[in-house]
Amino acid sequence: MIRISHQRVKCIGCNYCVEVAPSNWVMDENDGKSTLLEAKEKKGIYIAITSDDDFENNVEAASVCPVNIIKVEKI
Ligand code: SF4
């Protein structure tokens, strides 16, 4: 399993995470930020626990995020 985290308040809505990991990310048209699917919010950080299959795409999402607010780790 992997843990993905998203410091959503700092998201600038560039859409890169959605492009490289569309099974985990969608854009929220209401506020123009991305949303991490199936995430729970804790102290402003959105966290999703998901399959190892999502690891590579989300490592890429973390690396392309221009404001460096995505973290991915194996758990
Ligand atoms: S790549 Fe980063 S800044 Fe861009 S939409 Fe995703 S979380 Fe937001």
Residues whose N, C-alpha, C, O or C-beta is under 5 A from the ligand:
A	BS01	SF4	C11 I12 G13 C14 N15 Y16 C17 S34 A61 V64 C65 P66 V67
